[in-house]
Amino acid sequence: MRTVTLEPVDVERDLDLLHAWVTHPRSAYWMMQDASRDDVGREYAGILANPHHDAWLGRVDGRPVFLAETYDPAHSPLAGLPEVGDGDLGMHLLVAPPAGSPVRGLTTTVFDAVMAHCFADPAVRRVVVDPDARNERIRAKNVAAGFVEVREVALPGKTAVLSVCSRDDWNAPDLVRAPTECAVRTAETQQFRLVRDHADPADHLTPELMDRAQRHLVAKALGEFAHERLLAPTPVPGEERWRVVAGPSSYTFTATRHLLDHWVVDPVSIERTRDGGTTAPDAQELIAELAPTLGIPDQLLPTYLEEIAATLAAGAWKLRHRAVPVADLVDAGYQEIESAMTEGHPAFVANNGRIGFGLDDYRAYAPETGRPVRLHWLAARRALTHLSLAADATEAELYDGELAPGVRDRFAGRLRALGLDPADYLFVPVHPWQWQHKLAITFAPDVARRDLVHLGAGDDDHRPQQSIRTFFNASRPERHYVKTALAIQNMGFVRGLSPAYMVATPAINDWVASVVEADDELRACGFEVLRERAAIGYTGDAFHRVAGPSPYRKMIAALWRESPVPRTPAGEQLTTMAALLHRDADGDALVTAWIKASPVDAATWVRGYLRAYLRPLVHCLHAYDLAFMPHGENLLLRLRDHVPVGAFMKDIGEEVVVMAPPGGLSLPLPAEVERIRGSFPDDVKALAVHTDILDGVLRFVAAILDDDGMLPAAEFWAIARETIEQHAADHPELVEAARRYDLLRPEFRHSCLNRLQLRNTLQMVDLTDQAESLIFAGTLRNPVAP
């Protein structure tokens, strides 16, 4: 499945690309073989200035792939031919020469998209083409599409075969003719988008795929609920199986038990009996049967069941459309890996809720679909909007770096056309869904007052990340990530952003970065942070004027975070750390494949990984009482020869905490950064490693390597212990902090994530006092204890 977009050619932006394409030997019939760069520039500047001729740059999945021209034949060399009349639209198409091996079916995909683009205008009756008579290949392509060759005509530089195709004659594939086709041309963006979808947009909702999704999620629920001691599986007498009784149902299954009370349940092995008969596993029914045991409030049970249903739907979609073999990811690029992740959060059972998205929204904006997204922009009245910047940033630098001059001019022109002064406004990026479903409706008075002005889509293609509201710039990877407010319910929260909370975000990031960059130990480990360099939020709405705290105060805000791409050395592979927990549809693990592809054994590989991940986080804790939220999606790994050599920590502003009392920190904490200071009991402080790293990440990695026969779990945890001990040996000046945190204690408190979501699926924790929100279930035996 591919996404094809057409956008007006920008001569300044696209000239090098166009020149390379039209002068390539494969483009001989374009008749510009000897054209200089200036020649090509003048040619397309003339086309863009011609009211009867348009040039379009075409992209496939965000990558520039073709050039199309559309024109009025009555104002072309075809003018005066008796076969050409009203309702005809001329078309030229050039598919770029392949950079590598040709992609099968690409030309057909492009041709279909351009034809759909032409017929998107209801005034177009026929499409007219005039290929060179010698170009037998394109003539055959035209005839296959439904063109009728009328006759040869003499045109400047060639003998052409005049060919026409009516709407009725067009042999459009069913994928294009389907009523679910999404083809949009907006006046604001002048961008045509053709999404080649299956005729049935819900084709993933089949009994077979849903059964696999159900079994996977039921297995995860049984394993994670057992881990959190909400369930207590009992051995089946005489069998190597376990049993869980859930109301009227009984579930038996095989499972492997690892350290940290980690259960890996085999989905295929699950057998469910109810009322004396065998029936299929069903995640929603399991939750309903266990509701009294799980402690879900009655009024929130339907919401949790909806998140379970959405997670199942996403699981089935991924099985049908995103079953990427691990072998294809070993050497894949950063964003290819990001969109191939299928699990969501490793611990949360309901992890793909996204309540608020419809089926079209899911296909357009879910990270696993891999589709490019163009963020929309608002002009927000400066007097009602706050922009916070890093100490080394300015407003002009921010916008100059994120918006091309032509885009800035377009935005300013939109404001002036409304009689508004661009100097009175700040630019805010927003999620397209947020504009359509919330801002244009819930904030309609603000738009009508011109306190908010919709400026349309930007020019850059972005890729949604696994965190769903954060976007990577695919067109210009050196530009910042953009994190947007998104008023959908997902995994225990409405995913908004608070303008008030984010005022201090750049200052917090500046301070954390200054600590990390000045530390020799962290530099030696290759540990860095990606700063959030700017944050913006609008507060001129009624919800800020009269109401108390609510999700409505978190709907118009965004932040910009540094891109890791410019800071990743050549020859290194960048990946989300969540990839270490990934298994494909066949059960193959990516971490196992990376180790096999590397030049080192599994133990050496794990040592490198823990030096890049565990050791720097232990150091931050011991040296600065500084803790992050280092789960898989918040940390990026750098791999060289498939071996981890460094890491980028991100999501700093919302997730970092200093656990030292005033006066107890070795480095001063600026007044504007005091928000991140927290007061915690000593045994809770240590959970920054025990829960967030050992239980939250490493228990999954250790189990995968053990189950795959790569590294016994005992050896994995011994290496983790050695990593902590070696850090202590290398830093005798931190002996008191090491004693205080006591990371090698025999046991630690068992902090549970699903219990938080089950207690309140609308807001798991109070972000201003997260420690008080924690729920514990006894203790866990520490796998790194001597």
N, C-alpha and C positions, 0 to 999 in steps of 0.2 A: 504494500500500500504506500503510495507516494503523495506528497502534497506539492502541487504545482502552482506557482504564483506568477503573475505578470505585473510589472510596474513600469511607469514611464522611464525611458532612458534618461539618465543624468549624464550629460556629455563630460562634465568635469570629473565626475566620479568614475565613469565607466570607460573612458577613452582608451586606456591601455588594454583593457579586456577586448573591446570592440576591434581595435587595430589588430590584435593578435588573431582574432577569429577570422576577420574578413580577408586577411592577407595570407592565411594558411593555405598550403597547396590543396587541401581537401575542399577549400571554398572557391575553387576556380570559377564556378558558375555565378558567383556573386560579383565577378568582374571588377575586383579591387585588388588584384594581386600585387600591383606595384605601388599602391597608395601609401603615402607617408602618414605618419601619425597626424600631422596637421591636415592632410587631405581628408582623413576619416573624420576628424573633428569638425571641419567645415561641412562635410556631407550631412552629418547628423544634427549639427546646429541648424542647418537649413531645413531638414525634415521637421524638427521640433518647432520651427518658426512657421511652418506651412499649416494653415488651418484644415487642410484636406488630407494630411498625411501624419501618421503617428508611428513612433518607434517604441518597442517594449522590450525590456530586459526580462527574461524568463528564468525562474529558479525552480529547481526540483529539490525538495526537502531543504530549502534554504540556500542551496549552492547554485551560483550562476551557471546556466547550462545552455541557454538558447537566446537568439535574437529574433523578434518578430516585428514585421511592419504591417500596418493596416492603412488603407488609403481609399479615397473615392475615385473609382476608375474614370469618372467624367472629368477629373482634373489630373490626368496622368497620360502617359503615352498610349493608353488604350482608348482615350477619348475619341468619339466619333465612330467606333466600331459598331455595326448594327446589332451585334450580339450582346452588347453591354447596355444596361438601362438602369432605371430607378430601382432602388432596393438592393443593388449589387455592392459588395464590399471587396476590394482587392486585398490580397494577403501575400506576403513573402515570409519565408521561414528559413533560418539558418541554425542548425544544431551545432554546438561547439565541437571542434575536434576532440576526441577523447584524450584525457591526460594520461591514462593508463590503459588497462584492458577495457574494451567496449562493454557497456552495461546492456545486457540483453533486454530488449523491449523498451529501451529508453526513448528512441525516436518515435515509436508508436504512442507512448504516453504523452510526449510533448505535442505531437501532431493532434491527438485527441483534445488536449487542453486548449490549443490555439483555436481549433475549430469551435469548441464550446465558447471560448472567449468571443469569437466573431458573432456567433448566433445568440450571445447573451443580450445583444441589442435587438429588441423585437422588430425594429424597422429593417433589419437585414433580411432580405429574401433569399439571396444567393451569395456564395463566396466565389470569387474569381481569382484564378492563378495563371501565371504565364511562364512556366518552366522552359528552360532551353530545350530545344527539340532533341539534343544529344544526351540530355540528362535522363537516361532511361530509368534509373533507380527511383528518382523522385516522381517521375511520371507514373510508375507502377504504384508507388505509395498513394498518389492522388487518386488513381482509378480505384484502388482498394477501399479508399475512404468514401467513394461515391461520386467522384468527379467524372464528368463527361468531357472527353476531348472534342472540342468543336472544330478547330482547324488551325493550320499554321499561319502565323502572322509575323511580318517583319517589324522588329522593334530595334531601337538603337543598340548596336553591339551584338545582336543575336537574332536567330530565328526561333520564335517562341511557339509553344502549343497552347493556344487559348483553351482554358478548361473551366467549367463551371460546376458548382454543386449546390443544389437547393436544399432546404431544410428536410424535405421528404426524402431526397436521395442520399443524404448523409448517412453513412453506415456507422453511426455512433455506437460504440460498445454499450452494452446494457448498463455498465457501471456509470456511464455518463448520462444516459437517458433516464436513469432511475429517479423516481420522485423524491428520494432522499438527497439528491444532488444539492450541494452547497456551492452556489456560484454567486459571488457578490462583487459589485463594483460600487464603491461609495464616492459621493461627490467630494468628500473631504480628502480622501487618500488617493483617489484615482487608482485604486489597486484592485485588480481582478484576482479572485482566488478560486481555484478549482480543486476540490477535494474528491479524489477518486475513491469512493467508499463502496463497500459491498451493497447490493440492492437492499439487503436487510440489515439495518444498523445494529440490530440486536442478535446478529447471527452467532454470537458467542454464548447465548443463553440456550444451550442444548442440554438434554439429560446427561449425555456423556461428559461434557466439560463441567457441568455443574456438580456431577458426582465427584469428579476429581477435586474441584475447588472445595466442596463440602468436606471431603475426607482430609484434605490438607488443613483446613481451618479447625475441624474437630480435633485432629491430632495435636495441633498447636494449642488449642484450648485445654485439652486434657493435660498436656505437658506443662504449660505455664501455670495453670491453676493448681496443679500438683506442686510445682516449684514454690508457689506462694502459699502453700498449705491450706488452700481453700478446699482441696480434694485430697483424699488419702487412698490411692490405689492399693488394693490388696491382692496378694498372689492367688492365682487360680490353682487349687489343689491338683497335683499331678500333671500340671502343664507349665510350660515356660511362658505364661501369659499373666496379665494383670486385669483386674476388674474394678470398674467404678459404677456404683449404683446412683442413678440420677432420677429421683421420683419413680415413675412407672417403668423407666428404661434401665437396662443394664448394658454396659459397654465393656467388652473384653478386647485386649490388644496385646501386641508385643511391644517392648520398649527397652531401650538401653538407658541405664542410670549412670550418670557421671557425677564427679565432684560438684559441690555447690548445689546439691539436690536438683541437678539438671536432668530432665527427662526428654529423651528423643523418642517419640512415639511413631511407629511405622503406620502411615495412613492406610496402606493396603490391608493391614492386618485387623483393622477395626471391625468388630462385629457388634451389632446392636440388636437387642431383643426387647420386645415390648408386647405385653398381653399374650405371652406365650408364643409369639411368632417373631421371625427375623424381619427387620426393616432397615432401610438405608440410614446411615448417619446424616444428621441434619443439625447444623450449627445453631440455628435459631431455636430449634426445639430443645437442644441441649441446654442453651442458656435459660429458656423458660422453665425447663425441668429443674435446673439448679438455682433458680432465682432466690429461693429462701436461703440457700446455703451461701450464695455469692453476696447476699446483702444488698441487692440492687433496690433502691426505693421504687415503690410501685409506680409512682408518677413518671419515673425516668426509664422504666423498663422498655417502653415502646421506642424511645429514642435510641437506646443501646441496640435493640433489635434492628432498627433501621441502619445503624452503622455496621452491624454484622452483615445485613443483606447487601449493602454497598461494597463491603469488603469481599463478599462472595462474587458479586458481579465483576469487580475488578480482577479477581483471581481467574475467573472464566475468560475474561477478555485477554488477559496476558497469555493464558494457555493457547488461545486461538491465534493471536496476532503478535505476541512478543516472546515466542519460545526461541530465544537466541541461544544457540549452543555455546557452552563455556569456551570451546576451542576458538570461537570467533571473537572472544573478548580478551584473550591473553595479551594480544598486542594492540588492542583497540584504543581509540582516543578517549579523552576524558568524558566528553558528552555522550559518546556511544555507550560507554560503561554506565553512565548515570541513568540513561533512559532504559537500559536493559535490566535494571534492578527490579525484582518482582515481589519482594517480601514486605515492603513497608518497614515498620519498626519490628525488630526481632522479638520483643517481649510482649508488646500489646497485642491482644487478640483482635480487637476491632481497630484496625490500623489504616483502613482506606475508606473511612466514612464519607467525607466530602459531601455532607448533606447540604443541598442547595444546587448542586450541579445536576443538570439534566443529561440525557444521553449525548446530545450534541456537544454540551459543555465538556463532558468527560473526554470525548474524542478530540476536542480542540485543545484542552488545557492540561490533561493529566500528563505527568512527566513520562510515563511509560509509553505513551503514544508517539513520543519523539517529534511532535509537530512544532514548527516554528510559530512563535507568537509575536505580534507587534504590539507593544504596550501603547496604551492611549495616554494622552497628556492633557492635563487641566492647567489653565491659568488660574491661580488662586490669588485673591486680592492680598497684596503684601501686608496691609495693616491688620489682617485677620489670620496671618500665616506666619509660622516661625520656622526659620531655616537655621539649623545649627551646623557648624563647620569645624573640621579639624584645625588645629593651630596653624598648620602649613597650607591651608586651602583658602580660596576665596570664592565668592559666588560666581564671578566671571570665569574662573578656572574650571569650576564644576560644570557649568553649562557649556562652556567651550569644548570640554572634553567629552561630554555626553551627547551633544546635539550638533550636527553638522551645520555650517553657516546657512545653507539653503533651508534647513528645517527651522532654524531660529527665525529666519526672514519670513517663512510661511506663517509661523505662529504669530509673529508681530503683525503681519498683514491682516490676519484674522481679527486680532484685537482692534486694529485701527479701523477696519471695515465696520466694526460695531461702535465706533466713536470712542474707543477706550485707549488710554495711554499705556503702552507695554511696560513702561517704567513702574507702573503701579501694581505689577503682578509678578509672582514667582511661578515657576513651572513645576508641576507635580506629576510624576509618572503614576498611572493607575492600571490595574488589571482590567482587560476588556470586559470581563464578566462583571466586575465591580461597577464599572460605568453603567452598563446596560441594566443591571438588575437592582442596583442600590442607589448610586449617586444621581442618576437621572430621574429617580422616582422619590426616594426617601429625602433627597436634598434638592428637590425641584425648586423650592423657593430661593435657595442660594444661587442656583443656576439662573433663575429668572431675574434676580437682582444684579446679575453679572458679578457677584462675588466669586463665583466659579464660572469659568468659560471652557467649554469642551473644545479642544484644539485638534482633535483627530489623532490618528495613529502616527507614531514615529516611523523612521525609515529602516531601523535596525530590526533584524530578526533575533528573537530571544528564545532560549530553551528553558522551560520550567524545570526546576530541580526537584529532588525527592521531597523537599519541604514544601512543595507545591506553590507557594506564594513568592518564592525567590527565583530570579531569572538570570541566566548566563547570556551574555551578548554573543550570539553566534556569528553575526556579521562582522563585529570588531571585538575579538576576544580580549584585547587589551583594555577595553573599557570596563567600568565597574559592573559587578553584580547589581541588580536592583531588587530590593525586597519591598513588596507592596502589601497593603491591607487587603484582606479578602474575607468577606463576611459569610464564609461557609463554616459549618460545624464539622470539625475533623479531629478525631482522637482526643476528645476531652476539652476542646476549646473552640470558640469562634476565633478564626485566625485574623484578628484585627491587629492594628498597631496603634499604640497610644501616643499622640503628639506630646502630651505632658511628660510621659515616661521617657521619651526619646530625646528630650531637650539635652540631656547630659551624655547621650550616646557617643558622639565624637570625642568628647573630653575623656570619657572612660576608656575608649579605645586608644587614645593618645597615651594615656598613663600606662595602660597594660603593655602597649608596644614599646614604650621607653624602658620598661622593666625587662622585657624579654630581649630586646635588641642589645642591651648593655651587659647581659649575662654571658660569661664565657662558656659555662656549662651548656646552656641552651643552644648557643651557636654551634658548639661541638657536636651536639645531637642533631643538628639540622632542624631545630624547632623554631617556627616563626608563627606570627599571627597575621591574619588578613584584617586590616582595620576597616571599620565602618566610618567613613570619612565625612559623611554628611547625612543629616536627617531632616525631614520636613513634615510638617503637619498643619492642617487647616482647623481652626477652632471658631470660625465665625457662625456656626450653625446654632439652631435652637437648642440642641441637645447639650451644648456647652454653656448656653446662657441660663437655662432654667432647671435642667435635670441633674440628678446625682450621677455617680459613676455608672456606666452602662456600656455594652458593646457598641452603641451608636456613637460614642465618643472616639471610637477607634477605627473609623471607616475611611478616613481621608488622610493618609500618611504614607511615607515611604522612606527608605534609606538606601544609601549607596555604599557598597563594600568593595574593597580592592579585588581585582582579578588576580588569580594565582598565575596566570599564563605568562606575563612578563617576568615573573620571578622564578619560573621553573627552568633550570638549565637545559640546554640542548642535549638531546639523547636520553632524557628522562621521561618516564610515563607518569601522568597524573591520574589519580583515581580517588573516588570517595572511599573512605575506610569501610563503609557499609558493604563494599564489594567482597570483603574478606568473609562475610557471612552468607554470601550468595550461593545458592544451588540452582542450576537450570532445571528445565522441565523434566529432564531425564535423571535428575539427582546428582549431577556432576558439580563439584565445588570449584569455584574460581581460585580460591587460595591454594587448593591442591594443584591445580593446573599451573599456577604461577611458580610454585616451588619446583615442580617437575621441569618447567622451562628454564629455571635459573641454573647457574653454575655451582650452586652450593647445596648441601644437604638440608633436611628439614630443621634440624636443631640450629644450624648456623643461620638459616633464614629467620627463624623465630627470634634469635638473639638480635639480629638486625632490626626486626620489627619492634621489639620491646625497647630497644635503645632509642628508636625514633618516637615511640609512643609513650610507654610506661615511665621510663626514666625521666624525661623532662617534666612530666606532670607530677611525679614524686618530688622532683627538685623544686618546682614552683610552690608546692605545698610546704615543704620543709624550710625553704629559704625566705618565702614571702607570705606564708599563710594564704596563698592565692590558689583558688580552685576554679576549674572550668566545668563545662558540661560536655565531656569528651566522648559522646556516643558517635556511632559510625557516620552519620550524616553531617556532624559538626566538625569533622576532621578529614583533611585530605592528605593522602600519602603520596610521596614521590618515590618512584621505583626506578632503579637503574639495573639493567639486566634482570628485570623481574624481581629484584630484591629491594625492600624498603630502605631508603637512605635518609629520609627526612619527612617532615610533616608540617602542614599549615593548620592552625587552629582558627576556627571562624565562629560567627554568632557570639561575639564577645559582649556586646552591650546588654543583652537580656540574660545572659547565662553565667557571667563571671561573678565571683564573690571573694571578698577578703575576710578571713575568719580570725582576725586579730583585733583585740579591743583598742580603743584610742590610746595612743602612746606605746602600743605594743608592737608596732610594725617597724621593720628596719628601714623602710623607705617612707618618706612623707606621702600622705594621701591628700591631694588637693581638695579644697572644699566642695567643688562641683562634682567630685567623684565619690564623696562620702556615701552616696546611695548604695554603693556595692558592699559596704561593710556590713557584716552580719554577726550576730552573737549566737553561738551554738555550744552545746555541751561537747566535751572532748570526744566522746564516742561517736557523736554525729559528724564532727569534723573529719574523722578518718574515713567516713563513708564516701568522701570525694574520691578515694581510691577503691575502697572495698566494694561499694555498690556501683559507682559510676563506671569503673574500669573492670574490676575483677568479675563482678556479677553481671554488669550490663553489657560487656563486650567480650571479655576473654573467655568466659564460660562457653560461649558459642563457638569461638575459634578453636579452643582446646578440644571440644567435642567433635568438631568436623575433622580435625587432623587425626584424632584417635579413631573415629569411625572409619576414616579412609585409609587407615593403616600407615599414615605418614609419620606420626610421632605419638608415642604413648602419652596419655594425659599426665601421668606422674612426671615424665620428663619435661613436658611443657611447663607445668607449674614449678618444677625445680628451676628451670631457666628464669621464670618470673621472679622467684625468690632471690636467685643470684643477682638479678638486675637491681633489685631493691638493696640487697646487701652490698653490692659493689658500689652503688651510689653512696651509701653511708661510709664505706671505707675511703672513698675518694674525697669525702667532705667531712672531716672530723670537726670542723667548725660548726656543723649543724647537728652535732650529737644530741643536744638537748631537744631540738625539734623532733628528731627521729625517735627519741624516747617518749616524747609527749604524744605523738601520733601513733606510735606502736603498730605499724602496719603489719608486722609479723605476729600479732597476737593470735591465740588459738582459735578464737571465734569473733564474729562481729554481728551487729544487729542486722536483721533481715528486713530491709526496706522494700516494699512491694509496689509495683507500678499499676498492675491491673486493678488492685484493690482501690487505688485512687480514682481510676476511671469508673469503676463500678459504683463507687459511693456517690459520684457526681459527674456524669458524663458531659454535662454542660460546661463545667469549669473544675478541672481536677484539683488544682491547687491555687492558693492565693499567691500571685507572683511577688507581692510585696513582703510575704513572710512564708517562704516555701518550706522552711524547716518545720514550722508548726503544722503543716499540712500532711507531713509524712505519716504513713501507716506501717507499723512493724508487725512481723509475725515470728517472734522468737529470735533465734540467732542461727547463723550458718557457720559451719566449720570452715575455717580459713584455709584455702588450698595452698597458700604460700607460707603457712606457718612451718617452722622447722620440725 
